Structures are given as structure tokens and as C-alpha cells.
């Protein structure tokens, strides 16, 4: 079961007055803040949700705290994540997508997983990538894994269904045949929208009702695009690699617009992520 969610707005740490706060210290504190645990790292949260400390802070730790404190300190939000090339591709024409982004971006993704209650992927991504959706590159708790499979097309031998490392929700549409699932997998049924897909806000409501209010929409590009276009995403973390693919599968695929006046122009912050650049786009006006 998820933690009891309390938006304290104050610190959850015990002051330790020695040394410079390192990247590892910063992540330890963020994890403790997210789970409302005490921590010996000397950082506090102001009532407005900003971090502060009287100790020196390394450059890497400062960037991590600036980036993730708003997420760790808030009890409910939806973040979407995409990794892409400079020309907006998330895979080649053949579907090859491994190592577009560097190791630091993978670590960032696993940090996001560790901060959420649920990580969501579409059936296409689940089938093509066969992901584990667990936390392996940082310390943390595995989130509940959620697969959106409106037409019941994923294979029963996928890692998400066979590996019991984390609880898994399989969300299907009405009329999909009921099959025997492992004990760690729960089957849920949602109605489909007019486009044959789930309504993103229905998915978010279902997860919140199950005690999973912090949500990461991890992929693929079509799923992320649908959630953004539905106004269901608070923040988009777009990881851009210094790479030109020239063709292939685009990341965001949304309804075409006629003029730039209709384009989204969200407030944006940028952070270093190894050789990649992380764009943190604030899409929805929430407490995050």
C-alpha cells in the first residue's frame, strides 16, 4: 500500500551540521521527503515548497534538489517523461531506441520512478520494449506498474506480468477476455473513449482511487501525447540527447495546429543530465 500522503510544507529532516551536501545526500533527503521519513541530511523545506540549508551544497546536488524538490514535496501530481534526439525522434524507422539518451538520463528516469506511486505505459511500449519498470539505478521503492491495454493485445509472457518485483495493474477495455493472471497482477476495466483509447483523466482518477496519486507517464510517445493533449499532465520531463537521427519515430504526436498562437508555451526550466539536457515543462497550473 502507498504511504499516507501529507503535504506538510515543512522539513522532514534532522539537522546534521558536518560537511558538504553531496549528490547522494540530496537523493537521500528527497527520498525521505517523498516518503515523509526523517533524514539526517541538513536540508529543510520552506512553506512555499523550496529547499534550504545552511551547509555548502555541491553543484550536482543543487541541480538535483532544484529539479525534484517540487515533486518530492507534493502529494499528488502527474509527470510525463520522454527521451529523444535533437530532431525529436524517440526511435529509428526500425524501432531501435536504446541509448538515444545517456546513462545520467536513465538514472533520472529511475529517480522519477522512485518518487511516484504508479508508472504507466501503453500496450505498444510494453510489447516492443518489454520493460521491467522497476527502480534499479538508484535506491528507492518500486512503483506500481500500470499497462494500458484497451484491446487486450499484450502477451502473457511479458516481464511486467511474469516478474513479481512490483504490483502491476492491467487496465483493459470492456469486452476483453478475462485470463488467469499471476497474484501480483490486478485486472481493471475502463470504458473506451470515442477514439478507441482510454480517457486519460479516467486513468488518473482510477489510480487516485487506488491510493496512487503520484503518477509517471513513461511511454510511449503516443500515450504521452494523449495525456498531454487531454490536460492530464502537470509536468513534462523532456530529455534531449545531442544526436541527430534524421528520420524515425517522432516523440510527441498531437493534433495539428494552424498557427503558432495555438502552440503550448509552458514555463520551462533546464538542467544538465550528463551530455543530455533535461527540459522541465510546467504544463498545468497546480500546487506542483
C-alpha positions in Angstrom: 0.0 0.0 0.0 1.2 3.6 -0.6 2.3 5.9 2.1 -0.1 8.2 3.9 0.2 11.4 1.9 0.6 14.5 4.0 1.5 17.8 2.3 3.5 19.2 5.2 5.3 22.1 3.5 7.9 21.8 6.3 11.1 19.8 6.7 11.2 16.1 7.3 14.9 16.1 8.2 17.1 16.0 11.3 19.9 18.5 11.1 23.4 17.2 10.6 25.9 20.1 10.6 29.0 18.5 9.1 30.3 18.5 5.6 29.2 19.5 2.1 25.9 18.1 0.9 26.7 15.7 -1.9 24.5 14.3 -4.7 24.0 11.1 -2.7 22.9 13.2 0.3 20.5 15.2 -1.8 18.9 12.0 -3.1 18.7 10.5 0.4 16.9 13.6 1.5 14.5 13.7 -1.5 13.6 10.1 -0.9 12.9 10.7 2.8 10.8 13.8 1.9 8.7 11.9 -0.6 8.0 9.1 2.0 7.6 11.5 4.9 10.6 9.9 6.8 13.2 11.6 9.0 16.6 12.1 7.5 19.9 13.3 8.9 20.8 15.5 5.8 20.6 19.1 6.9 18.0 20.4 4.4 14.6 21.8 5.2 11.5 22.7 3.1 10.1 26.2 3.3 6.3 26.7 3.5 6.4 27.7 -0.2 8.0 24.3 -1.1 11.6 25.4 -1.7 14.6 23.6 -0.2 17.1 25.5 2.0 20.2 24.6 4.0 23.0 26.4 5.9 25.6 23.9 4.6 27.6 24.1 1.4 26.0 22.2 -1.4 27.8 20.6 -4.4 26.8 21.7 -7.9 25.3 18.3 -8.7 23.3 18.2 -5.5 21.9 21.7 -6.0 20.7 20.8 -9.5 19.0 17.7 -8.3 17.3 19.5 -5.4 16.1 22.3 -7.7 14.7 19.8 -10.1 13.0 17.3 -7.9 12.1 19.0 -4.6 8.7 20.2 -6.1 7.8 16.6 -6.9 9.1 15.1 -3.6 7.2 17.6 -1.5 3.8 17.5 -3.2 1.3 14.7 -2.5 -0.3 14.4 -5.9 0.9 15.1 -9.5 1.3 13.6 -13.0 4.6 13.8 -14.8 5.3 12.6 -18.3 8.8 11.7 -19.5 10.2 11.3 -23.0 13.8 10.8 -24.1 14.6 12.0 -27.7 17.2 13.2 -30.1 17.7 16.8 -31.1 15.4 16.4 -34.0 12.6 15.0 -31.9 13.0 11.2 -32.6 12.4 8.6 -30.0 13.4 5.6 -32.2 14.8 4.9 -35.7 12.5 3.7 -38.5 13.1 0.1 -37.5 12.1 0.9 -33.9 15.6 0.8 -32.4 15.6 3.2 -29.4 18.2 2.0 -26.9 20.9 4.5 -25.9 19.4 7.6 -27.6 19.9 9.2 -24.1 22.9 8.7 -21.9 23.4 6.9 -18.5 22.6 10.0 -16.5 19.2 10.3 -18.2 18.5 6.7 -17.3 19.3 7.4 -13.7 17.0 10.4 -13.8 14.2 8.2 -15.1 14.7 5.7 -12.3 14.6 8.6 -9.8 11.3 9.6 -11.2 10.1 6.0 -10.8 11.3 6.0 -7.2 9.3 9.2 -6.5 6.0 8.0 -7.9 3.2 5.7 -6.8 2.5 4.4 -10.3 4.3 4.3 -13.6 2.2 4.0 -16.8 3.0 2.6 -20.2 0.8 1.8 -23.2 0.5 -1.7 -24.7 2.7 -0.8 -27.7 5.6 0.2 -25.4 5.1 -2.8 -23.1 5.2 -5.2 -26.1 8.0 -3.5 -28.0 10.4 -2.8 -25.1 9.3 -5.5 -22.6 10.3 -3.1 -19.7 10.6 -4.0 -16.0 9.6 -0.5 -14.8 11.5 -1.0 -11.6 14.0 1.1 -9.7 17.5 -0.3 -10.3 19.9 2.6 -10.8 19.0 4.4 -7.6 17.9 3.5 -4.1 14.1 3.5 -3.8 10.9 1.6 -3.8 9.4 0.1 -7.0 6.2 1.8 -8.1 3.0 0.0 -9.1 3.3 -0.8 -12.8 0.4 0.1 -15.0 -0.2 -1.2 -18.5 -2.9 0.4 -20.7 -4.2 -2.4 -22.9 -7.6 -1.3 -24.2 -7.9 -4.2 -26.7 -6.2 -6.9 -24.7 -3.2 -7.4 -27.1 -0.2 -7.8 -24.8 1.4 -11.2 -24.5 1.2 -13.1 -21.2 5.0 -13.7 -21.2 5.9 -10.0 -20.8 8.2 -9.2 -17.8 5.6 -7.0 -16.3 3.2 -10.0 -16.0 5.8 -12.6 -15.1 8.1 -10.7 -12.8 6.6 -10.0 -9.4 9.1 -7.4 -8.4 6.3 -4.8 -8.1 2.5 -4.9 -8.1 1.0 -4.4 -11.6 -2.3 -3.1 -12.9 -3.5 -4.3 -16.2 -6.2 -1.9 -17.5 -8.3 -3.3 -20.3 -11.5 -2.2 -22.1 -14.9 -3.7 -21.8 -15.2 -7.0 -23.7 -11.6 -8.1 -23.4 -11.5 -11.7 -22.4 -10.7 -12.5 -18.8 -7.5 -14.6 -18.5 -5.7 -16.1 -15.5 -3.1 -13.6 -14.2 -0.3 -14.0 -11.6 -1.1 -12.9 -8.0 0.9 -9.6 -8.3 -1.3 -8.5 -11.3 -4.7 -6.9 -10.9 -7.0 -6.5 -13.8 -9.1 -3.4 -14.1 -11.7 -2.5 -16.7 -12.3 1.1 -18.1 -14.6 2.3 -20.8 -13.0 3.5 -24.1 -13.4 6.9 -25.5 -14.6 7.7 -29.0 -11.0 7.3 -30.3 -10.8 3.7 -29.1 -8.4 4.7 -26.3 -8.9 5.3 -22.6 -9.7 8.8 -21.5 -6.5 9.9 -19.7 -8.4 11.7 -16.8 -10.3 8.4 -16.2 -7.0 6.6 -15.8 -5.7 9.2 -13.4 -8.9 9.1 -11.4 -8.8 5.3 -11.2 -5.2 5.4 -9.9 -6.0 8.1 -7.4 -9.0 6.0 -6.1 -6.5 3.1 -5.6 -4.3 5.3 -3.5 -1.8 6.1 -6.3 -1.9 9.9 -6.7 1.7 10.4 -7.9 1.9 9.2 -11.5 4.6 8.9 -14.1 3.5 8.5 -17.8 6.6 6.9 -19.2 5.7 6.0 -22.7 5.5 5.6 -25.4 5.2 8.8 -27.4 1.5 8.3 -28.4 0.5 7.7 -24.8 2.4 10.7 -23.5 0.9 12.8 -26.3 -2.6 11.7 -25.4 -2.2 12.5 -21.7 -0.7 16.0 -22.5 -3.4 16.8 -25.0 -6.1 15.8 -22.5 -4.7 18.3 -20.0 -3.9 15.5 -17.6 -0.1 16.2 -17.1 1.4 18.6 -14.7 4.9 18.4 -15.9 6.8 17.0 -18.9 10.4 16.0 -18.4 11.9 16.0 -21.9 15.4 14.6 -22.1 17.1 15.7 -25.3 20.3 14.0 -26.5 22.9 15.7 -28.7 22.1 13.3 -31.5 20.6 13.7 -35.0 18.7 10.7 -36.3 17.3 12.3 -39.3 14.2 10.1 -39.6 12.3 7.7 -37.4 9.5 7.7 -34.9 8.6 11.2 -33.5 8.2 11.8 -29.8 5.1 14.0 -29.3 2.3 13.4 -31.9 -0.6 15.8 -31.1 -3.4 17.2 -33.1 -2.1 19.6 -35.8 -2.5 23.3 -35.2 -2.8 26.0 -37.9 -0.9 28.9 -36.2 1.7 29.3 -33.5 -0.8 31.2 -31.3 -2.3 27.7 -30.6 1.1 26.2 -29.5 1.8 25.4 -25.9 4.3 27.8 -24.3 4.7 26.4 -20.8 7.2 27.8 -18.3 10.3 25.8 -18.7 13.5 25.1 -16.7 16.6 23.3 -18.0 19.0 21.0 -16.2 22.2 19.2 -17.1 21.9 15.4 -17.4 25.3 14.2 -18.5 25.6 15.1 -22.2 21.8 15.4 -22.4 19.6 18.4 -21.5 16.5 18.0 -19.3 13.7 20.3 -20.1 11.2 20.6 -17.2 8.0 22.0 -18.7 5.3 23.1 -16.3 2.1 22.3 -18.3 -0.6 22.6 -15.7 -1.2 25.2 -13.0 -1.2 23.1 -9.9 0.5 23.1 -6.5 3.5 21.4 -8.1 
